[in-house]
Amino acid sequence: MAFTPLHDRVVVRRIESDEKTAGGLIIPDTAKEKPSEGEVISVGPGARDDAGNHIAMAVKAGDRILFGKWSGTEITLDGEDLLIMKESDILGIIEDAELAKAA
């Protein structure tokens, strides 16, 4: 099922963190924090300013992003746990260093 959020909202899939520390210790599920990194699945068309002009979205589907710890609303869509949040809740886009070098 396709899902397009309204206005300046985005749908995000959390990217799970490693289950081991740098020293090799396994982190139990109960001690893990929810990741604040994710992949944008779908974006809305964007907001409108007071004059009614369209404001383009800065993120697109496929972008890896960072967001605040308490950002978004958890939803389940087709059995998958996702987040829906406003674009303003996104802290930044993670650029792939290898792709940046090639560009």
All heavy atoms as an XYZ file, in Angstrom:
767
protein
N       0.846     -1.176      0.000
C       0.000      0.000      0.000
C       0.893      1.241      0.000
O       1.834      1.337      0.755
C      -0.896      0.004      1.247
C      -1.641      1.292      1.359
S      -2.666      1.654      2.803
C      -2.644      0.310      3.855
N       0.576      2.181     -0.856
C       1.311      3.441     -0.893
C       0.679      4.399      0.111
O      -0.538      4.439      0.269
C       1.271      4.027     -2.287
N       1.506      5.162      0.782
C       1.021      6.118      1.774
C       1.767      7.426      1.559
O       2.994      7.460      1.612
C       1.275      5.588      3.193
C       0.824      6.541      4.270
C      -0.507      6.599      4.639
C       1.721      7.373      4.895
C      -0.925      7.469      5.623
C       1.305      8.250      5.885
C      -0.015      8.298      6.249
N       1.047      8.490      1.286
C       1.649      9.808      1.115
C       1.163     10.704      2.244
O      -0.050     10.933      2.370
C       1.257     10.427     -0.240
O       1.650      9.535     -1.284
C       1.935     11.768     -0.439
N       2.074     11.196      3.073
C       1.664     12.088      4.158
C       1.226     13.453      3.614
O       1.562     13.813      2.486
C       2.928     12.206      5.012
C       4.041     11.880      4.096
C       3.506     10.949      3.059
N       0.491     14.181      4.409
C       0.021     15.502      4.009
C       1.004     16.592      4.392
O       1.799     16.437      5.327
C      -1.331     15.794      4.671
C      -2.482     14.862      4.298
C      -3.727     15.218      5.108
C      -2.767     14.941      2.810
N       0.954     17.682      3.667
C       1.693     18.919      3.937
C       3.193     18.675      4.097
O       3.813     18.106      3.219
C       1.084     19.655      5.132
C      -0.396     19.853      5.003
N      -0.951     20.640      4.019
C      -1.434     19.336      5.701
C      -2.267     20.614      4.123
N      -2.596     19.821      5.142
N       3.775     19.090      5.217
C       5.228     18.993      5.409
C       5.611     17.822      6.310
O       6.570     17.885      7.065
C       5.783     20.306      5.973
C       5.219     20.645      7.338
O       4.142     20.114      7.696
O       5.844     21.444      8.052
N       4.886     16.727      6.184
C       5.180     15.545      6.992
C       5.930     14.504      6.167
O       5.801     14.455      4.947
C       3.893     14.958      7.549
C       3.295     15.840      8.638
C       2.018     15.273      9.201
N       1.558     16.031     10.333
C       0.934     17.201     10.267
N       0.737     17.770      9.096
N       0.529     17.810     11.359
N       6.700     13.673      6.869
C       7.465     12.604      6.225
C       7.231     11.295      6.981
O       6.963     11.307      8.180
C       8.981     12.911      6.173
C       9.249     14.139      5.348
C       9.575     13.092      7.549
N       7.333     10.189      6.269
C       7.252      8.857      6.874
C       8.674      8.316      6.913
O       9.390      8.356      5.906
C       6.332      7.914      6.068
C       6.326      6.529      6.678
C       4.927      8.479      6.000
N       9.093      7.825      8.087
C      10.477      7.406      8.318
C      10.520      5.994      8.875
O       9.727      5.635      9.747
C      11.169      8.374      9.314
C      12.570      7.921      9.650
C      11.174      9.792      8.774
N      11.458      5.194      8.364
C      11.741      3.867      8.922
C      13.011      4.006      9.753
O      14.031      4.476      9.267
C      11.977      2.857      7.805
C      12.373      1.463      8.324
C      12.731      0.497      7.206
N      11.607      0.317      6.284
C      11.676      0.554      4.968
N      12.789      0.978      4.421
N      10.625      0.346      4.207
N      12.942      3.618     11.024
C      14.135      3.672     11.884
C      15.211      2.730     11.346
O      14.900      1.638     10.880
C      13.813      3.249     13.308
C      13.010      4.237     14.086
C      12.873      3.748     15.531
N      11.879      4.495     16.249
C      12.151      5.578     16.971
N      13.377      6.016     17.051
N      11.190      6.208     17.603
N      16.462      3.152     11.456
C      17.597      2.294     11.119
C      18.170      1.813     12.434
O      18.589      2.612     13.274
C      18.657      3.058     10.296
C      18.054      3.485      8.962
C      19.891      2.201     10.097
C      18.970      4.345      8.118
N      18.124      0.510     12.631
C      18.571     -0.089     13.888
C      20.074      0.037     14.049
O      20.833     -0.085     13.091
C      18.157     -1.559     13.963
C      16.661     -1.771     13.935
C      15.933     -1.138     15.107
O      16.495     -1.111     16.223
O      14.801     -0.670     14.911
N      20.511      0.252     15.282
C      21.934      0.368     15.581
C      22.554     -1.013     15.800
O      21.856     -2.010     15.899
C      22.128      1.228     16.830
O      21.438      0.662     17.912
N      23.874     -1.039     15.877
C      24.593     -2.286     16.113
C      24.197     -2.888     17.455
O      23.871     -2.182     18.393
C      26.101     -2.061     16.105
C      26.604     -1.668     14.727
O      25.930     -2.009     13.737
O      27.667     -1.037     14.657
N      24.256     -4.211     17.531
C      23.919     -4.889     18.770
C      25.145     -5.143     19.642
O      25.039     -5.752     20.690
C      23.201     -6.208     18.455
C      21.864     -5.982     17.785
C      21.090     -7.264     17.559
O      21.543     -8.323     18.022
O      20.050     -7.193     16.931
N      26.325     -4.692     19.176
C      27.551     -4.857     19.954
C      28.220     -3.502     20.125
O      28.104     -2.624     19.288
C      28.533     -5.777     19.224
C      28.115     -7.219     19.170
C      29.199     -8.053     18.529
C      28.812     -9.512     18.471
N      29.863    -10.325     17.869
N      28.949     -3.371     21.226
C      29.746     -2.172     21.441
C      31.046     -2.312     20.649
O      31.350     -3.382     20.114
C      30.086     -1.989     22.938
O      30.927     -3.077     23.340
C      28.834     -1.935     23.796
N      31.838     -1.241     20.610
C      33.119     -1.286     19.912
C      34.039     -2.334     20.523
O      34.871     -2.924     19.838
C      33.785      0.090     19.957
N      33.877     -2.605     21.822
C      34.689     -3.603     22.509
C      34.181     -5.025     22.350
O      34.791     -5.958     22.853
N      33.050     -5.211     21.669
C      32.531     -6.546     21.411
C      31.456     -7.017     22.377
O      30.983     -8.145     22.266
N      31.057     -6.164     23.325
C      30.004     -6.555     24.262
C      28.647     -6.506     23.568
O      28.358     -5.575     22.824
C      29.980     -5.618     25.468
C      31.236     -5.622     26.343
C      31.129     -4.558     27.401
C      31.445     -6.984     26.968
N      27.825     -7.503     23.821
C      26.491     -7.540     23.230
C      25.546     -6.719     24.101
O      25.497     -6.890     25.321
C      25.992     -8.991     23.099
C      26.896     -9.753     22.135
C      24.541     -9.021     22.649
C      26.601    -11.221     22.017
N      24.782     -5.838     23.460
C      23.841     -4.976     24.173
C      22.472     -5.654     24.177
O      21.922     -5.927     23.120
C      23.737     -3.600     23.486
C      25.118     -2.944     23.404
C      22.757     -2.706     24.230
C      25.157     -1.710     22.524
N      21.905     -5.924     25.361
C      20.575     -6.547     25.399
C      19.502     -5.567     24.920
O      19.671     -4.349     25.007
C      20.382     -6.889     26.879
C      21.295     -5.992     27.611
C      22.453     -5.708     26.690
N      18.401     -6.113     24.409
C      17.311     -5.282     23.890
C      16.788     -4.290     24.920
O      16.418     -3.176     24.579
C      16.154     -6.155     23.402
C      16.496     -6.890     22.112
O      17.420     -6.436     21.397
O      15.845     -7.910     21.825
N      16.768     -4.677     26.185
C      16.228     -3.806     27.220
C      17.105     -2.589     27.478
O      16.631     -1.586     27.984
C      16.056     -4.580     28.536
O      17.310     -5.168     28.899
C      15.000     -5.659     28.405
N      18.385     -2.652     27.118
C      19.301     -1.544     27.360
C      19.470     -0.644     26.136
O      20.070      0.409     26.225
C      20.668     -2.072     27.784
N      18.924     -1.061     25.005
C      19.079     -0.283     23.779
C      18.147      0.920     23.781
O      17.010      0.836     24.225
C      18.732     -1.131     22.552
C      19.749     -2.138     22.187
C      19.308     -2.801     20.894
C      20.062     -4.060     20.646
N      19.553     -4.762     19.472
N      18.658      2.034     23.269
C      17.807      3.189     23.041
C      17.258      3.088     21.631
O      17.894      2.517     20.750
C      18.611      4.482     23.185
C      18.973      4.808     24.601
C      19.552      6.204     24.721
O      19.283      7.050     23.858
O      20.277      6.438     25.679
N      16.094      3.657     21.417
C      15.558      3.673     20.066
C      16.465      4.553     19.214
O      16.891      5.620     19.653
C      14.136      4.221     20.063
C      13.142      3.269     20.674
C      11.742      3.771     20.494
C      10.761      2.768     21.048
N       9.392      3.209     20.911
N      16.787      4.109     18.019
C      17.689      4.893     17.179
C      17.061      6.205     16.734
O      15.845      6.294     16.576
C      17.953      3.977     15.986
C      16.838      3.015     15.967
C      16.365      2.874     17.384
N      17.900      7.207     16.576
C      17.419      8.497     16.094
C      17.914      8.726     14.676
O      18.083      9.844     14.242
C      17.886      9.610     17.023
O      19.292      9.610     17.119
N      18.150      7.639     13.968
C      18.561      7.684     12.574
C      17.533      6.884     11.784
O      17.030      5.871     12.251
C      19.940      7.057     12.426
C      20.510      7.110     11.041
C      21.913      6.519     10.971
O      22.646      6.581     11.964
O      22.252      5.996      9.899
N      17.213      7.362     10.600
C      16.213      6.660      9.818
C      16.328      6.932      8.332
O      17.153      7.732      7.889
N      15.479      6.244      7.594
C      15.410      6.417      6.148
C      14.030      6.965      5.799
O      13.009      6.454      6.267
C      15.609      5.080      5.441
C      15.479      5.171      3.945
C      15.541      3.814      3.255
O      15.677      2.785      3.948
O      15.447      3.802      2.026
N      14.011      8.016      4.995
C      12.751      8.611      4.574
C      12.082      7.673      3.576
O      12.685      7.281      2.578
C      12.967     10.002      3.951
C      11.651     10.570      3.435
C      13.602     10.952      4.957
N      10.845      7.292      3.848
C      10.083      6.388      2.994
C       9.197      7.172      2.036
O       9.090      6.856      0.863
C       9.205      5.441      3.853
C      10.058      4.650      4.833
C       8.382      4.507      2.976
C      11.138      3.827      4.185
N       8.555      8.212      2.550
C       7.618      8.987      1.752
C       7.568     10.417      2.285
O       7.731     10.631      3.488
C       6.237      8.339      1.834
O       5.301      9.036      1.055
N       7.356     11.387      1.399
C       7.255     12.791      1.802
C       5.967     13.402      1.271
O       5.463     13.009      0.223
C       8.456     13.634      1.315
C       9.754     13.133      1.901
C       8.536     13.659     -0.191
N       5.459     14.358      2.017
C       4.285     15.097      1.572
C       4.691     16.147      0.546
O       5.879     16.339      0.254
N       3.722     16.855      0.004
C       4.008     17.851     -1.033
C       4.679     19.114     -0.517
O       5.254     19.875     -1.288
C       2.624     18.162     -1.611
C       1.668     17.847     -0.507
C       2.294     16.705      0.247
N       4.642     19.351      0.784
C       5.253     20.547      1.355
C       4.195     21.471      1.936
O       3.006     21.357      1.633
N       4.650     22.388      2.748
C       3.746     23.331      3.413
C       3.479     24.529      2.505
O       4.028     24.635      1.409
C       4.371     23.793      4.727
N       2.641     25.415      2.980
C       2.367     26.674      2.278
C       2.614     27.814      3.251
O       2.337     27.708      4.444
C       0.932     26.719      1.778
C       0.655     25.621      0.761
C      -0.402     26.057     -0.217
N      -0.570     25.066     -1.264
C      -0.011     25.156     -2.470
N       0.743     26.190     -2.769
N      -0.213     24.223     -3.372
N       3.164     28.922      2.731
C       3.396     30.078      3.589
C       2.105     30.883      3.733
O       1.054     30.499      3.208
C       4.564     30.927      3.061
C       4.311     31.529      1.688
O       3.141     31.557      1.243
O       5.289     31.978      1.072
N       2.180     32.009      4.436
C       0.983     32.811      4.707
C       0.328     33.350      3.440
O      -0.869     33.609      3.408
C       1.321     33.972      5.642
C       1.683     33.492      7.047
O       1.249     32.375      7.413
O       2.401     34.216      7.755
N       1.115     33.537      2.386
C       0.586     34.042      1.119
C       0.046     32.914      0.235
O      -0.437     33.171     -0.868
C       1.675     34.817      0.378
N       0.168     31.660      0.694
C      -0.323     30.531     -0.070
C       0.691     29.941     -1.033
O       0.371     29.043     -1.803
N       1.937     30.440     -0.988
C       2.985     29.916     -1.862
C       3.501     28.584     -1.331
O       3.666     28.404     -0.124
C       4.148     30.902     -1.975
C       3.713     32.225     -2.581
O       2.955     32.245     -3.538
N       4.171     33.317     -1.985
N       3.769     27.669     -2.237
C       4.250     26.334     -1.884
C       5.707     26.403     -1.415
O       6.534     27.061     -2.034
C       4.130     25.418     -3.117
C       4.553     24.029     -2.869
N       5.747     23.535     -3.296
C       3.935     23.017     -2.203
C       5.854     22.281     -2.926
N       4.766     21.940     -2.261
N       6.024     25.724     -0.322
C       7.392     25.629      0.202
C       7.871     24.211     -0.074
O       7.309     23.245      0.453
C       7.448     25.916      1.715
C       6.901     27.319      2.006
C       8.868     25.761      2.237
C       6.676     27.598      3.479
N       8.881     24.074     -0.912
C       9.387     22.753     -1.305
C      10.019     22.035     -0.116
O      10.591     22.658      0.778
C      10.401     22.899     -2.423
N       9.931     20.709     -0.137
C      10.532     19.887      0.910
C      12.042     19.783      0.677
O      12.494     19.699     -0.460
C       9.921     18.489      0.897
C       8.424     18.472      1.185
S       8.041     18.782      2.902
C       8.320     17.172      3.591
N      12.806     19.750      1.762
C      14.267     19.630      1.672
C      14.717     18.174      1.654
O      15.854     17.896      1.310
C      14.926     20.363      2.841
N      13.847     17.256      2.037
C      14.186     15.834      2.045
C      13.376     15.114      0.983
O      12.338     15.604      0.542
C      13.946     15.178      3.429
C      14.846     15.780      4.485
C      12.498     15.281      3.836
N      13.879     13.947      0.593
C      13.173     13.130     -0.401
C      13.227     11.674      0.036
O      14.027     11.307      0.907
C      13.786     13.308     -1.781
C      15.240     12.869     -1.874
C      15.834     13.229     -3.216
C      17.276     12.844     -3.345
N      18.154     13.183     -2.259
N      12.406     10.852     -0.556
C      12.409      9.429     -0.247
C      13.788      8.854     -0.513
O      14.422      9.189     -1.512
C      11.355      8.700     -1.080
N      14.273      8.035      0.418
C      15.588      7.425      0.288
C      16.671      8.130      1.086
O      17.744      7.565      1.315
N      16.441      9.380      1.535
C      17.431     10.100      2.340
C      17.592      9.442      3.703
O      16.614      8.999      4.310
C      17.007     11.559      2.559
C      17.223     12.446      1.358
O      17.926     12.018      0.417
O      16.699     13.575      1.369
N      18.850      9.373      4.192
C      19.120      8.960      5.573
C      19.158     10.218      6.407
O      19.829     11.183      6.046
C      20.451      8.221      5.671
C      20.363      6.813      5.097
C      21.641      6.081      5.271
N      21.919      5.925      6.697
C      22.704      5.004      7.202
N      23.297      4.155      6.408
N      22.910      4.912      8.499
N      18.436     10.202      7.523
C      18.286     11.412      8.329
C      18.565     11.143      9.807
O      18.568      9.993     10.254
C      16.865     11.995      8.191
C      15.815     10.971      8.650
C      16.597     12.468      6.763
C      14.446     11.543      8.891
N      18.788     12.224     10.536
C      18.843     12.205     11.996
C      17.656     12.998     12.503
O      17.294     14.027     11.918
C      20.130     12.854     12.500
C      21.419     12.090     12.272
C      22.596     12.923     12.761
C      21.397     10.751     12.972
N      17.046     12.529     13.585
C      15.908     13.235     14.159
C      16.001     13.170     15.667
O      16.741     12.368     16.229
C      14.578     12.667     13.654
C      14.445     11.174     13.782
C      13.956     10.606     14.935
C      14.814     10.348     12.737
C      13.833      9.229     15.053
C      14.690      8.970     12.834
C      14.200      8.412     13.998
N      15.260     14.036     16.330
C      15.264     14.103     17.780
C      14.729     12.832     18.422
O      13.939     12.102     17.828
N      15.178     12.596     19.643
C      14.825     11.374     20.371
C      13.319     11.179     20.505
O      12.820     10.072     20.425
C      15.477     11.437     21.757
C      15.389     10.174     22.540
C      16.196     10.306     23.817
C      16.270      8.990     24.548
N      17.135      9.061     25.718
N      12.580     12.240     20.718
C      11.141     12.137     20.943
C      10.337     12.620     19.735
O       9.155     12.905     19.842
C      10.746     12.932     22.193
C      11.534     12.523     23.380
C      12.501     13.251     24.012
C      11.476     11.279     24.073
N      13.034     12.538     25.055
C      12.417     11.315     25.118
C      10.717     10.130     23.919
C      12.613     10.263     25.989
C      10.927      9.079     24.795
C      11.850      9.156     25.818
N      10.958     12.697     18.566
C      10.284     13.201     17.374
C       9.312     12.185     16.795
O       9.532     10.983     16.859
C      11.313     13.540     16.288
O      12.165     14.553     16.720
N       8.262     12.689     16.203
C       7.353     11.865     15.428
C       6.334     11.090     16.243
O       6.368     11.044     17.466
N       5.441     10.482     15.490
C       4.393      9.631     16.037
C       4.569      8.245     15.447
O       4.710      8.111     14.226
C       3.000     10.180     15.651
O       2.873     11.503     16.178
C       1.888      9.296     16.177
N       4.599      7.235     16.305
C       4.784      5.866     15.822
C       3.485      5.367     15.206
O       2.409      5.536     15.780
C       5.225      4.959     16.968
C       6.598      5.304     17.485
C       7.079      4.382     18.595
O       6.310      3.489     19.019
O       8.218      4.562     19.024
N       3.616      4.761     14.024
C       2.469      4.169     13.338
C       2.869      2.782     12.854
O       4.058      2.478     12.735
C       1.987      5.034     12.145
C       3.087      5.162     11.078
C       1.513      6.394     12.598
C       2.618      5.774      9.776
N       1.883      1.947     12.590
C       2.126      0.643     11.980
C       1.391      0.636     10.659
O       0.182      0.873     10.612
C       1.631     -0.500     12.884
O       2.304     -0.412     14.136
C       1.914     -1.850     12.253
N       2.128      0.386      9.587
C       1.561      0.385      8.250
C       1.979     -0.897      7.561
O       3.169     -1.173      7.444
C       2.063      1.612      7.485
C       1.412      1.947      6.168
C      -0.066      2.250      6.365
C       2.094      3.140      5.535
N       1.024     -1.703      7.158
C       1.288     -3.009      6.537
C       2.190     -3.877      7.422
O       3.102     -4.548      6.948
C       1.923     -2.844      5.156
C       0.956     -2.296      4.125
O      -0.265     -2.421      4.340
O       1.413     -1.751      3.100
N       1.993     -3.815      8.734
C       2.749     -4.631      9.671
C       4.143     -4.115      9.983
O       4.889     -4.745     10.719
N       4.509     -2.960      9.444
C       5.845     -2.396      9.682
C       5.721     -1.174     10.591
O       4.855     -0.320     10.390
C       6.477     -1.989      8.345
C       7.881     -1.455      8.481
C       8.515     -1.136      7.142
O       7.816     -1.052      6.124
O       9.744     -0.959      7.133
N       6.596     -1.089     11.608
C       6.603      0.053     12.515
C       7.349      1.205     11.865
O       8.520      1.065     11.484
C       7.256     -0.309     13.841
C       6.434     -1.318     14.632
O       5.198     -1.319     14.466
O       7.024     -2.092     15.404
N       6.676      2.347     11.735
C       7.241      3.530     11.093
C       6.983      4.742     11.968
O       6.251      4.670     12.950
C       6.597      3.750      9.713
C       6.696      2.605      8.713
C       5.786      2.870      7.517
C       8.131      2.435      8.250
N       7.586      5.867     11.598
C       7.329      7.141     12.259
C       6.794      8.117     11.235
O       7.204      8.100     10.076
C       8.632      7.734     12.821
C       9.258      7.070     14.019
C      10.638      7.651     14.263
C       8.391      7.294     15.239
N       5.895      8.981     11.661
C       5.471     10.093     10.826
C       5.792     11.360     11.605
O       5.499     11.452     12.796
C       3.980      9.982     10.433
C       3.619     11.034      9.401
C       3.068     10.031     11.625
C       2.303     10.800      8.705
N       6.485     12.283     10.956
C       6.919     13.494     11.641
C       6.908     14.678     10.692
O       6.881     14.507      9.477
C       8.312     13.312     12.243
C       9.421     13.126     11.239
S      11.054     12.845     11.957
C      10.857     11.255     12.694
N       6.945     15.861     11.265
C       7.052     17.073     10.456
C       8.502     17.204      9.985
O       9.431     16.760     10.658
C       6.664     18.311     11.269
C       5.184     18.410     11.521
C       4.856     19.730     12.168
C       3.456     20.115     11.803
N       3.353     21.337     11.072
N       8.668     17.843      8.855
C      10.015     18.048      8.325
C      10.873     18.846      9.313
O      12.074     18.609      9.430
C       9.955     18.768      6.978
C      11.322     18.898      6.323
C      11.280     19.687      5.037
O      10.492     20.644      4.933
O      12.061     19.339      4.146
N      10.272     19.737     10.069
C      11.022     20.550     11.030
C      11.595     19.720     12.179
O      12.496     20.180     12.884
C      10.147     21.677     11.576
O       9.012     21.141     12.216
N      11.108     18.477     12.385
C      11.654     17.599     13.418
C      12.958     16.929     12.976
O      13.649     16.321     13.781
C      10.647     16.502     13.786
C       9.451     17.048     14.550
O       9.569     18.134     15.138
O       8.397     16.384     14.544
N      13.266     17.021     11.692
C      14.483     16.400     11.158
C      15.664     17.329     11.431
O      15.618     18.515     11.123
C      14.329     16.121      9.649
C      13.201     15.114      9.430
C      15.644     15.612      9.063
C      12.838     14.903      7.974
N      16.718     16.761     12.031
C      17.890     17.549     12.399
C      18.881     17.687     11.249
O      19.614     18.672     11.174
C      18.586     16.916     13.606
C      17.699     16.730     14.835
C      18.452     15.972     15.907
C      17.202     18.066     15.347
N      18.948     16.685     10.377
C      19.885     16.763      9.264
C      19.821     15.539      8.379
O      19.228     14.517      8.737
N      20.443     15.662      7.214
C      20.531     14.571      6.247
C      21.944     14.009      6.318
O      22.920     14.761      6.312
C      20.229     15.069      4.818
C      18.808     15.644      4.755
C      20.399     13.948      3.805
C      18.493     16.355      3.456
N      22.058     12.687      6.392
C      23.363     12.031      6.437
C      23.805     11.770      5.005
O      23.131     11.072      4.257
C      23.292     10.702      7.221
C      22.831     10.969      8.646
C      24.639      9.995      7.188
C      22.513      9.709      9.423
N      24.923     12.360      4.643
C      25.466     12.183      3.299
C      26.410     10.996      3.314
O      27.207     10.836      4.221
C      26.231     13.442      2.874
C      25.410     14.691      2.972
C      24.944     15.202      1.629
O      25.487     14.748      0.614
O      24.051     16.040      1.615
N      26.344     10.170      2.288
C      27.259      9.040      2.150
C      28.596      9.591      1.647
O      28.675     10.194      0.569
C      26.698      8.015      1.176
C      27.509      6.726      1.127
O      28.639      6.717      1.639
O      26.996      5.746      0.576
N      29.662      9.411      2.401
C      30.977      9.961      2.064
C      31.470      9.471      0.705
O      32.068     10.216     -0.064
C      31.997      9.623      3.146
N      31.207      8.198      0.382
C      31.656      7.648     -0.895
C      30.917      8.294     -2.066
O      31.503      8.597     -3.093
C      31.459      6.121     -0.929
C      32.328      5.379      0.068
C      33.814      5.613     -0.167
O      34.262      5.575     -1.333
O      34.536      5.856      0.816
N      29.625      8.511     -1.907
C      28.856      9.155     -2.970
C      29.256     10.605     -3.130
O      29.302     11.131     -4.235
C      27.355      9.059     -2.677
C      26.750      7.674     -2.744
C      25.281      7.710     -2.348
C      26.888      7.070     -4.134
N      29.568     11.284     -2.026
C      29.971     12.693     -2.084
C      31.290     12.848     -2.836
O      31.484     13.810     -3.565
C      30.075     13.280     -0.682
N      32.218     11.899     -2.656
C      33.507     11.953     -3.356
C      33.322     11.769     -4.862
O      34.012     12.360     -5.651
C      34.448     10.881     -2.819
C      34.985     11.179     -1.453
C      35.902     10.052     -0.996
C      36.336     10.272      0.429
N      37.176      9.144      0.905
N      32.382     10.906     -5.236
C      32.163     10.600     -6.649
C      31.483     11.752     -7.386
O      31.628     11.896     -8.589
C      31.326      9.337     -6.790
N      30.759     12.582     -6.663
C      30.004     13.680     -7.291
C      30.849     14.849     -7.689
O      31.938     15.067     -7.451
C      28.913     14.153     -6.356
